[in-house]
Amino acid sequence: MVAHRSVGAVGYVLDRSRCHEWAHVGREAYLVHLVHLCVAEEPDRSTHQAKQTNVTNELKQPDTPDQRDARDKSERNRMSVVFQNREEAGRRLAAELMPYREDPDGVILALPRGGVAVGYQLSLALHLPLDVFITRKLGAPGNQEYALGAVGETGTVYLNPTAVAEFCLSRADVQELVKTQQKEIARRQKLYRQGRRMPTVTDRTVILVDDGIATGSTFFASVEAIRHLKPKRLIGAIPVGPVDTIAAARKQVDEMVVLATPIPFWAVGNHYVDFTQVEDRDVVEYLNLAEEALRERTHSSPA
């Protein structure tokens, strides 16, 4: 026995063992084979509407290349996010660095500006002093985001020979780039430290922190400069970075604490929901708050 029923734009052909649903959308007909047994009663209207919507979606025209690219980019960005913000990254790093909590020889050096927001959370959690280590990227002519190397505040210069050769830069060209960044370093030293000297790191446990690394030029220059100051132990603390750069960084420090190495790695900012730029005034505030918190903690400790 076969029963014919019609609901809206969907017609049903039902028997007791098997049914076929014919969905008519415009001039198109689409056959959906139902695996489950059908009952003779008329299905709920909401079920019909949901099925019809699904069928209609399947019959839509395929996305254009631009639409597919936009969708793929959105999906990549969603999948690549690791941290809500720098504060979260700092708290998660601190959890991995608890063995250094209240280390009497410990000091946190943060790479400004974004690294200071991360370093502040380390300072609060580990009860260690926070300062900056100012290193400036040497950007390529016409493309400042492309790192040729970096220069540290102690004068150490790190260069990527391949990148320098690619732009056919002479020694004089490189020296000009270095001088420009040294002027910026001097400005930041005066602003950030407000008359304080860079802390002594000789024979101390130094935790070098940033909000992430990409090519690693700034980080490598900082490591090289700090190594010359002969710390007892040098620890890198990085929330996120590409696998190859992190592998190279591990070879240059005594310990490397990394939370994530996404594949693929797009850029540091892609791995944060909130990657708002940290301003100079924010750096000064973080440093002052960290100093104040450490001072209050010292005064409140039993004698």
The 8 nearest C-alpha neighbors of each residue, nearest first, counted from 0:
[[1, 14, 2, 15, 13, 3, 39, 16],
 [0, 2, 14, 13, 3, 12, 15, 39],
 [1, 3, 13, 12, 4, 14, 0, 39],
 [4, 2, 12, 11, 13, 1, 5, 10],
 [5, 3, 11, 10, 2, 6, 12, 41],
 [4, 6, 10, 11, 9, 7, 3, 8],
 [7, 5, 9, 8, 10, 4, 44, 47],
 [8, 6, 9, 5, 10, 47, 44, 48],
 [9, 7, 23, 6, 10, 22, 5, 24],
 [8, 10, 22, 6, 7, 5, 23, 21],
 [11, 9, 5, 21, 4, 6, 8, 22],
 [12, 10, 20, 4, 3, 13, 5, 21],
 [13, 11, 3, 19, 18, 2, 20, 10],
 [14, 12, 18, 2, 1, 11, 3, 39],
 [13, 15, 1, 16, 17, 18, 0, 2],
 [14, 16, 17, 37, 38, 13, 36, 39],
 [17, 15, 36, 14, 37, 18, 13, 38],
 [18, 16, 36, 14, 15, 37, 13, 19],
 [17, 19, 13, 12, 14, 37, 33, 20],
 [20, 18, 32, 12, 33, 21, 31, 11],
 [19, 21, 11, 31, 30, 22, 18, 10],
 [20, 22, 30, 10, 29, 9, 23, 19],
 [23, 21, 9, 29, 28, 20, 24, 30],
 [22, 24, 28, 27, 8, 25, 9, 21],
 [25, 23, 27, 26, 22, 28, 55, 8],
 [24, 26, 27, 23, 28, 8, 55, 22],
 [27, 25, 24, 28, 23, 29, 22, 58],
 [26, 28, 24, 25, 23, 29, 22, 58],
 [29, 27, 23, 22, 24, 26, 30, 21],
 [28, 30, 22, 21, 31, 27, 23, 54],
 [31, 29, 21, 20, 32, 28, 22, 19],
 [30, 32, 20, 33, 29, 19, 21, 22],
 [31, 33, 19, 30, 34, 20, 18, 21],
 [34, 32, 35, 19, 31, 18, 20, 17],
 [33, 35, 32, 36, 17, 18, 37, 19],
 [36, 34, 33, 37, 17, 18, 16, 32],
 [35, 37, 17, 16, 34, 38, 18, 15],
 [38, 36, 18, 35, 17, 39, 15, 13],
 [39, 37, 40, 36, 15, 13, 41, 14],
 [38, 40, 41, 37, 13, 15, 14, 2],
 [41, 39, 38, 42, 37, 43, 4, 13],
 [40, 42, 39, 43, 4, 38, 6, 44],
 [43, 41, 40, 44, 46, 47, 38, 45],
 [42, 44, 46, 45, 41, 47, 48, 40],
 [45, 43, 47, 46, 48, 42, 6, 41],
 [46, 44, 48, 47, 43, 49, 42, 50],
 [45, 47, 49, 44, 43, 48, 50, 42],
 [48, 46, 44, 50, 45, 49, 51, 43],
 [47, 49, 51, 45, 50, 46, 52, 44],
 [50, 48, 52, 46, 51, 47, 45, 53],
 [51, 49, 53, 47, 52, 48, 46, 54],
 [50, 52, 48, 54, 53, 49, 55, 47],
 [53, 51, 55, 49, 50, 54, 48, 56],
 [54, 52, 50, 56, 51, 55, 49, 57],
 [53, 55, 51, 57, 56, 52, 50, 58],
 [54, 56, 52, 58, 57, 53, 51, 59],
 [57, 55, 53, 59, 58, 54, 52, 51],
 [56, 58, 54, 55, 59, 53, 60, 52],
 [57, 59, 55, 56, 54, 60, 27, 29],
 [60, 58, 56, 57, 61, 55, 62, 54],
 [59, 61, 58, 62, 57, 56, 63, 55],
 [62, 60, 59, 63, 58, 67, 57, 64],
 [63, 61, 66, 67, 64, 60, 65, 59],
 [62, 64, 66, 65, 67, 61, 68, 60],
 [65, 63, 67, 66, 68, 62, 69, 61],
 [66, 64, 68, 63, 67, 69, 62, 70],
 [67, 65, 69, 63, 68, 64, 62, 70],
 [66, 68, 70, 64, 65, 69, 71, 62],
 [69, 67, 65, 71, 66, 70, 72, 64],
 [70, 68, 66, 72, 67, 71, 65, 73],
 [69, 71, 67, 73, 68, 72, 66, 74],
 [70, 72, 74, 68, 73, 69, 67, 75],
 [73, 71, 75, 69, 74, 70, 68, 76],
 [74, 72, 70, 76, 71, 75, 69, 77],
 [73, 75, 77, 71, 72, 76, 78, 70],
 [76, 74, 72, 78, 77, 73, 79, 71],
 [75, 77, 79, 73, 74, 78, 72, 80],
 [78, 76, 74, 75, 79, 80, 73, 72],
 [77, 79, 75, 76, 80, 74, 81, 73],
 [80, 78, 76, 270, 77, 75, 81, 269],
 [81, 79, 270, 271, 78, 77, 82, 269],
 [80, 82, 270, 271, 79, 83, 259, 272],
 [83, 81, 271, 84, 88, 80, 270, 272],
 [82, 84, 272, 271, 273, 87, 81, 85],
 [85, 83, 273, 82, 86, 87, 271, 272],
 [86, 84, 88, 87, 117, 89, 116, 210],
 [85, 87, 89, 88, 84, 117, 90, 120],
 [86, 88, 90, 89, 85, 84, 91, 83],
 [87, 89, 85, 91, 86, 90, 238, 82],
 [90, 88, 117, 120, 92, 86, 87, 91],
 [89, 91, 93, 87, 92, 88, 120, 86],
 [92, 90, 88, 94, 93, 89, 87, 95],
 [91, 93, 89, 95, 94, 90, 88, 96],
 [92, 94, 96, 90, 121, 95, 91, 89],
 [93, 95, 91, 92, 96, 97, 90, 124],
 [96, 94, 92, 93, 97, 91, 256, 98],
 [95, 97, 93, 94, 98, 99, 92, 100],
 [96, 98, 100, 99, 94, 95, 93, 125],
 [99, 97, 96, 100, 95, 102, 101, 125],
 [100, 98, 97, 102, 96, 101, 125, 105],
 [99, 101, 125, 97, 102, 98, 126, 127],
 [102, 100, 126, 103, 125, 127, 99, 105],
 [101, 103, 105, 99, 104, 100, 127, 204],
 [104, 102, 105, 101, 127, 106, 203, 204],
 [105, 103, 203, 102, 204, 106, 202, 205],
 [104, 106, 204, 102, 103, 203, 205, 127],
 [105, 107, 205, 128, 127, 204, 206, 129],
 [108, 106, 206, 129, 205, 128, 207, 130],
 [107, 109, 131, 207, 130, 132, 206, 129],
 [110, 108, 131, 208, 115, 114, 118, 207],
 [109, 111, 114, 209, 132, 131, 133, 112],
 [112, 110, 114, 113, 115, 109, 133, 131],
 [111, 113, 114, 115, 277, 110, 282, 278],
 [114, 112, 115, 111, 277, 210, 116, 209],
 [209, 113, 115, 210, 110, 117, 109, 111],
 [114, 116, 118, 109, 117, 113, 111, 112],
 [117, 115, 119, 114, 118, 113, 85, 86],
 [116, 118, 89, 114, 115, 85, 119, 120],
 [119, 117, 115, 121, 120, 116, 109, 114],
 [118, 120, 122, 116, 121, 117, 115, 285],
 [119, 121, 89, 123, 118, 122, 117, 90],
 [122, 120, 118, 93, 124, 119, 123, 125],
 [121, 123, 127, 119, 125, 126, 120, 124],
 [124, 122, 120, 126, 121, 125, 119, 289],
 [123, 125, 121, 122, 126, 120, 93, 90],
 [124, 126, 100, 122, 127, 121, 123, 101],
 [127, 125, 101, 122, 123, 124, 100, 293],
 [126, 128, 122, 125, 106, 101, 105, 129],
 [129, 127, 106, 107, 122, 290, 130, 293],
 [130, 128, 107, 122, 108, 106, 289, 127],
 [129, 131, 108, 107, 109, 286, 128, 132],
 [132, 130, 109, 108, 110, 133, 111, 129],
 [131, 133, 110, 108, 109, 134, 130, 152],
 [134, 132, 152, 131, 110, 151, 184, 111],
 [133, 135, 151, 150, 152, 217, 221, 132],
 [136, 134, 150, 149, 180, 151, 137, 217],
 [135, 137, 149, 217, 138, 148, 146, 150],
 [138, 136, 149, 148, 147, 146, 176, 135],
 [139, 137, 143, 146, 145, 147, 144, 136],
 [138, 140, 142, 143, 145, 147, 141, 146],
 [141, 139, 142, 143, 138, 166, 145, 176],
 [140, 142, 139, 143, 138, 144, 145, 166],
 [143, 141, 139, 144, 140, 145, 138, 146],
 [142, 144, 138, 139, 145, 141, 140, 146],
 [143, 145, 142, 138, 146, 139, 136, 137],
 [144, 146, 143, 138, 139, 142, 147, 137],
 [147, 145, 138, 148, 137, 144, 136, 139],
 [148, 146, 162, 137, 159, 138, 163, 139],
 [147, 149, 158, 137, 216, 157, 146, 159],
 [148, 150, 136, 137, 157, 217, 135, 216],
 [151, 149, 156, 135, 134, 155, 157, 220],
 [152, 150, 134, 155, 154, 153, 221, 133],
 [151, 153, 154, 133, 134, 184, 150, 132],
 [154, 152, 151, 155, 224, 150, 225, 133],
 [155, 153, 152, 151, 156, 150, 224, 181],
 [154, 156, 151, 224, 150, 153, 157, 220],
 [157, 155, 150, 149, 154, 220, 151, 158],
 [156, 158, 220, 149, 148, 150, 155, 159],
 [159, 157, 148, 160, 147, 156, 149, 163],
 [158, 160, 162, 148, 147, 161, 163, 157],
 [161, 159, 163, 162, 158, 164, 147, 165],
 [160, 162, 164, 163, 159, 165, 147, 158],
 [161, 163, 165, 147, 159, 164, 160, 166],
 [164, 162, 160, 165, 166, 161, 168, 147],
 [165, 163, 167, 161, 166, 162, 160, 168],
 [164, 166, 162, 163, 167, 161, 168, 160],
 [165, 167, 164, 163, 168, 162, 139, 140],
 [168, 166, 164, 165, 163, 169, 162, 172],
 [169, 167, 166, 172, 163, 164, 173, 170],
 [168, 170, 172, 171, 173, 167, 163, 174],
 [169, 171, 173, 172, 174, 168, 175, 163],
 [170, 172, 174, 169, 173, 175, 168, 176],
 [173, 171, 169, 175, 170, 174, 168, 176],
 [172, 174, 176, 170, 175, 171, 177, 169],
 [175, 173, 177, 171, 176, 172, 178, 170],
 [176, 174, 178, 172, 173, 177, 171, 179],
 [175, 177, 173, 179, 174, 178, 137, 180],
 [176, 178, 174, 180, 175, 179, 181, 173],
 [179, 177, 181, 175, 180, 176, 174, 182],
 [178, 180, 176, 182, 177, 181, 175, 183],
 [181, 179, 183, 177, 182, 178, 135, 184],
 [180, 182, 184, 178, 183, 179, 177, 185],
 [181, 183, 185, 180, 184, 179, 186, 178],
 [184, 182, 180, 186, 181, 185, 187, 179],
 [183, 185, 181, 187, 182, 186, 188, 180],
 [184, 186, 188, 182, 183, 187, 181, 189],
 [187, 185, 183, 184, 189, 188, 190, 182],
 [186, 188, 190, 184, 189, 185, 191, 183],
 [189, 187, 185, 191, 190, 186, 192, 184],
 [188, 190, 187, 186, 193, 192, 191, 185],
 [191, 189, 187, 193, 188, 192, 186, 283],
 [190, 192, 283, 188, 187, 193, 189, 282],
 [191, 193, 195, 194, 188, 189, 190, 196],
 [194, 192, 190, 189, 195, 191, 188, 196],
 [193, 195, 192, 189, 196, 190, 188, 191],
 [196, 194, 192, 193, 197, 198, 189, 191],
 [197, 195, 198, 194, 192, 199, 193, 188],
 [196, 198, 199, 195, 130, 192, 131, 132],
 [199, 197, 196, 200, 130, 195, 106, 131],
 [198, 200, 201, 197, 203, 228, 196, 202],
 [199, 201, 203, 230, 198, 202, 228, 205],
 [202, 200, 230, 229, 203, 228, 199, 231],
 [203, 201, 231, 230, 200, 229, 204, 232],
 [204, 202, 231, 104, 230, 200, 201, 105],
 [205, 203, 105, 232, 231, 104, 233, 106],
 [204, 206, 233, 106, 107, 105, 203, 234],
 [207, 205, 234, 107, 235, 108, 233, 208],
 [208, 206, 108, 235, 109, 236, 234, 107],
 [209, 207, 236, 109, 114, 237, 235, 118],
 [114, 208, 210, 110, 211, 237, 109, 113],
 [211, 209, 114, 113, 238, 117, 237, 85],
 [212, 210, 239, 237, 209, 238, 240, 267],
 [211, 213, 240, 215, 214, 267, 239, 210],
 [212, 214, 215, 240, 241, 266, 267, 244],
 [215, 213, 216, 212, 244, 146, 217, 241],
 [214, 216, 218, 212, 213, 217, 219, 244],
 [217, 215, 148, 219, 218, 214, 149, 220],
 [218, 216, 220, 149, 219, 215, 136, 134],
 [217, 219, 221, 215, 216, 220, 222, 212],
 [220, 218, 222, 216, 221, 217, 215, 223],
 [221, 219, 157, 223, 217, 222, 218, 149],
 [222, 220, 218, 224, 219, 223, 151, 225],
 [223, 221, 219, 225, 224, 220, 226, 218],
 [222, 224, 226, 220, 221, 225, 219, 227],
 [223, 225, 221, 227, 155, 226, 222, 220],
 [226, 224, 228, 222, 227, 223, 221, 229],
 [225, 227, 223, 229, 228, 224, 222, 230],
 [226, 228, 225, 229, 224, 223, 230, 222],
 [227, 229, 225, 226, 201, 230, 200, 224],
 [230, 228, 201, 226, 227, 202, 231, 225],
 [231, 229, 201, 202, 203, 232, 200, 228],
 [230, 232, 202, 203, 204, 229, 201, 233],
 [233, 231, 204, 230, 205, 253, 234, 203],
 [232, 234, 205, 253, 252, 204, 206, 230],
 [235, 233, 206, 254, 255, 253, 252, 207],
 [234, 236, 255, 207, 206, 256, 208, 254],
 [237, 235, 208, 256, 207, 255, 257, 234],
 [236, 238, 257, 211, 209, 239, 208, 210],
 [239, 237, 258, 257, 211, 88, 210, 259],
 [240, 238, 259, 211, 260, 237, 258, 257],
 [239, 241, 212, 260, 211, 213, 245, 242],
 [242, 240, 260, 264, 244, 243, 245, 213],
 [241, 243, 245, 260, 244, 246, 240, 261],
 [242, 244, 246, 245, 241, 247, 240, 248],
 [245, 243, 247, 246, 241, 242, 248, 215],
 [244, 246, 248, 242, 247, 243, 241, 249],
 [245, 247, 243, 249, 244, 248, 242, 250],
 [246, 248, 244, 245, 249, 250, 243, 251],
 [249, 247, 245, 251, 250, 246, 244, 252],
 [250, 248, 246, 251, 247, 255, 252, 245],
 [249, 251, 248, 247, 252, 246, 253, 254],
 [250, 252, 248, 249, 253, 247, 222, 219],
 [253, 251, 254, 233, 249, 250, 234, 235],
 [252, 254, 233, 234, 232, 255, 251, 249],
 [255, 253, 234, 252, 235, 256, 249, 233],
 [254, 256, 235, 249, 234, 236, 257, 252],
 [255, 257, 236, 235, 237, 254, 258, 95],
 [258, 256, 237, 238, 259, 236, 255, 239],
 [257, 259, 238, 239, 256, 237, 92, 260],
 [260, 258, 239, 257, 261, 238, 240, 81],
 [259, 261, 240, 241, 242, 239, 262, 258],
 [262, 260, 264, 263, 259, 241, 79, 240],
 [263, 261, 264, 260, 241, 242, 79, 265],
 [262, 264, 261, 265, 241, 79, 260, 75],
 [263, 265, 262, 261, 241, 266, 240, 260],
 [266, 264, 263, 269, 267, 79, 270, 268],
 [267, 265, 269, 268, 264, 213, 270, 240],
 [268, 266, 269, 211, 270, 212, 213, 240],
 [267, 269, 270, 266, 271, 274, 272, 273],
 [270, 268, 266, 267, 271, 80, 265, 76],
 [269, 271, 80, 81, 268, 79, 267, 82],
 [272, 270, 82, 273, 80, 83, 268, 269],
 [271, 273, 83, 84, 274, 82, 80, 270],
 [274, 272, 84, 271, 275, 83, 85, 82],
 [275, 273, 271, 268, 84, 276, 272, 85],
 [274, 276, 273, 277, 84, 268, 113, 85],
 [275, 277, 278, 274, 113, 112, 273, 281],
 [276, 278, 113, 112, 281, 275, 279, 282],
 [277, 279, 281, 280, 276, 282, 112, 113],
 [280, 278, 282, 281, 283, 277, 112, 191],
 [279, 281, 283, 278, 282, 284, 277, 191],
 [280, 282, 284, 278, 279, 283, 285, 277],
 [281, 283, 279, 285, 284, 280, 115, 286],
 [284, 282, 280, 286, 191, 281, 285, 287],
 [283, 285, 281, 287, 282, 286, 288, 280],
 [286, 284, 288, 282, 287, 283, 289, 281],
 [287, 285, 289, 283, 284, 288, 290, 282],
 [286, 288, 284, 290, 289, 285, 291, 283],
 [287, 289, 291, 285, 290, 286, 284, 292],
 [290, 288, 292, 286, 291, 287, 285, 293],
 [291, 289, 287, 293, 288, 292, 294, 286],
 [290, 292, 288, 294, 289, 293, 287, 295],
 [293, 291, 289, 295, 294, 290, 288, 296],
 [294, 292, 296, 290, 291, 295, 289, 297],
 [293, 295, 291, 297, 296, 292, 290, 298],
 [296, 294, 298, 292, 297, 293, 299, 291],
 [295, 297, 293, 299, 294, 298, 292, 300],
 [296, 298, 294, 300, 295, 299, 293, 301],
 [299, 297, 295, 296, 300, 294, 301, 293],
 [298, 300, 296, 297, 295, 301, 294, 302],
 [301, 299, 297, 298, 296, 302, 295, 294],
 [302, 300, 299, 298, 297, 296, 295, 294],
 [301, 300, 298, 299, 297, 296, 295, 294]]
